[in-house]
């Protein structure tokens, strides 16, 4: 692939990773659990976006299996934690 396509994927991956932390931070400042859960939903969507981009990067040979596993395992943990936190916040709203 041309260098600019690699750069594009890398740039998008970096933006999605930053979006995870940024949305968690922004949501934590919101006054209600519903608002916080909304921003956690956005963070979770960004985490799934990162997961997809890592799959693509591995499948087209930009990263090897070891690198992929070293990134996907902690990402999966983050996704589970976000899901759990979202569910807890939503249960507290009832």
Order of alpha helices (4+ residues) and beta strands (2+ residues): alpha-alpha-alpha
